[in-house]
Amino acid sequence: MAVSTAVGFLYPGYAAEGDYPLMERILAGSVALRVVHTAVPEDAHRLDALLDLGRADLLAEGAEQLRTLNVDAAMWACTSGSFVFGWDGAREQVEDLGKLLDAPASSTSFAFVEAARRLDVRRVGVAATYPRDVAGYFVEFLRRGGLDVVHLSVGDIVTADEVGGHGRDAVFDLVAEGDHPDAEAVLVPDTALRTVAWLDELENRAGKPVLTANQVSVWWGLRLAGDDTPRPGAGALFRRSR
């Protein structure tokens, strides 16, 4: 099948990158999700390491590779490496990426805000793998985007490598811990966490939308590329049309 929409993803290191080819298969259309791996100076959910992870020169190196792949839009597929820069810093980060690629660009942090808006939810629970201080930056980012975080759970996990080792049961437990009766959706902000295989099942168990990092990255990347086709198998976010 000929590709009609190609989205590029700058993905830091190696952990749950398998979610992208899996999502490509689930979407079952003329969509190409092209992943370029960026360097990880230090694998640590710590402020200084995360600011280093999202450095402009590292993203520029990845952008040079994406330029050869003819993508229609691009995503910095890293939540923590974007929200730690704050709303304005994260905006500057993706604006610079877009200029390098001459294409629409954004990041996973903004994708979460846009996904919540698409589903008309404002009150959310957050199931974070991060230590509490790092998760606090995400909470503040969401609040800047107009969301009300009614509950936060933290996993206190320091490395993406450890997060990438989580299997199905650990993911379901994480989502359950981040849920709350007042939350209209549960947000799971770590692209190192494999979730795509269980999106519909997670939502059925929670009884509400569950938005995960790799899921929202793909959805918002497609939206930026002009593809808003409703599709089954990837949660309420992909089923919802304007």
Secondary structure, 3 states (H helix, E strand, C coil): CCCCEEEEEEEECCCCCCHHHHHHHHHCCCEEEEEEEECCCCCCCCHHHHHHHCCHHHHHHHHHHHHCCCCCEEEECCCHHHHCCHHHHHHHHHHHHHHHHCCCEEEHHHHHHHHHHHCCCCEEEEEECCCHHHHHHHHHHHHHCCCEEEEEEECCCCCHHHHHCCCHHHHHHHHHHHCCCCCCEEEECCCCCCCHHHHHHHHHHHCCCEEEHHHHHHHHHHHHCCCCCCCCCCCHHHHCCC
